[in-house]
Amino acid sequence: MCVSHPSGTAALRNAVHLEEQRQPELLGRPRAAGLGEAIYLSTCDRSEVQAVAEVSDLAAAAAENAFTAQASVPRPKVRVRSYRLAGTGALRQSSSCANCLA
């Protein structure tokens, strides 16, 4: 799940941006939801949770919960201003982000 400059307002991007001191709190949410693997990527124009799960809806719900709690923003607002990818689309996005950060 991702909130980026094309999908989210500046206010929402700022709200979900992860400050270093809140990393353990945020990363604990996907673990508590039963996900074994998850990362949170936060740059100046995007914040995203990438997670691995047998059922993509479980990963999406955990990411949505993490964003909602991080930003103190109602779930519907996060849902309409973010996007979810699964399978090869998610893999392409992850590779694209890694290339931009290199």
Secondary structure as UniProt FT lines:
FT   STRAND          2..4
FT   TURN            5..7
FT   HELIX           10..16
FT   HELIX           20..22
FT   HELIX           23..32
FT   TURN            33..34
FT   STRAND          37..42
FT   STRAND          46..52
FT   HELIX           56..71
FT   HELIX           75..80
FT   HELIX           88..101
//
